[in-house]
Amino acid sequence: MFASHWSLIGIWAISLASILCMLIRPRGVPEAWWSCSGAALLVVTGLMPVTAAWNAMAAGLNVYLFLSGMMVLAEIARAEQVFEWAAGVAAKHAGGSSRRLFLLVYIVGIAVTALLSNDATAVVLTPAVLTVARRARVNPRPHLLSCALIANAASFVLPISNPANLVIFGLQIPPLRQWLGIFLLPSLGSIVATYLCLRWHSRKDLGDTIPGDLEDTQLTSEGKLALVGLLLAATALIASSALGVALGVPTCAVALLLLTAVGVRNRATVPTVIRGVSWSVLPLVAGLFVVVEALYSAGLLGLGIAGFRSLAQLPAGTAKIVAAFSVALSSNCMNNLPVGLVMGAAIRAAHESRLVAHAILIGVDLGPNLSVTGSLATILWLIALRREKIEISAWEFFKLGFYAMPAALTASLFLLWN
């Protein structure tokens, strides 16, 4: 009993320390090193059997395939300047108004997030928007903040819009028609509320006039092929979701097909894409699967199930609000990916499949708009900004998120009926 007690303490200490280090990145060490180190330490110290760790990593195969495919698709678009072209088109149609450019960039962000996932918006659209804002000689900060918040606000439009959706529901993710029946209206509420908050927050920075002599960004033949391929890929993934097919294999397959097609036209694209993909995301996620599995064995899963039992005693409307805001705040304390892993397991163990489960998904997806550490997409957005020598502080982000996240979450929950 004594040994078991200290084992539980060791599991909690190692797991929480690895998650904390992943968020704050001591000495600039990449996030993946911390999650993998925590997982390895759990195994080396004997706190977690090797077979249990292996099974935990293997359980994430569908997520790894989905992430790999989405990252390759996004990197193809970046390599062929598809996003820069889209942002440039928005600038050309802004009619000289920075406010209109802000709206058009927001709409582009919705499309990219919905069809290529929130990570694509954070990693690839953000630098393109910055380039266009500099070319248009307008203050880039409102447009960059727009990229960050829409990456989470639109991340439950479709099942493919956020890897966390797969983490929460696993292979039991609702087919597309059912998904839209549940989440389409809440997504619209989230998108509109977030836009209004962003627009009000940026009201003093959107008075610039855009010059009328902006240079057009032209797509090359490979870029046009990439754009068509991305649209076909999105169509294929939406069809897979409609048929209830697990999204990992189709996502990876269409990404490889598009990479092959673009590579035939320009062989230099293939190594460029392979080098550009942030492959460290995969071991980061695998390590988190192991760490969270260890926390399950240390009692975290039991706490989640107990939480569901408590929610069952509340009226349905109150239960969805408590569940969504609880996981939203938790996501900002320990990142929404491990929170999604924990809540997904608790949902399946408690056989919860209706209103509360759907509210939890919205909280996990939308909650990270409160802080820069809330989601992997926001962390990647920060990294993309630092590469461009742009600094947006955690405090500046929090001042916006303090009212934007609760407003969007409340609007979404108001429109969540089943």
PyMOL commands that set and color helices and strands:
alter all, ss='L'
color gray80, all
select helices_A, chain A and resi 2-24+26-28+31-44+50-58+61-79+82-92+98-116+118-135+141-153+159-161+163-172+176-201+203-205+221-242+248-265+269-276+281-297+300-311+316-334+336-349+355-370+376-387+394-414
alter helices_A, ss='H'
color red, helices_A
deselect
rebuild
show_as cartoon
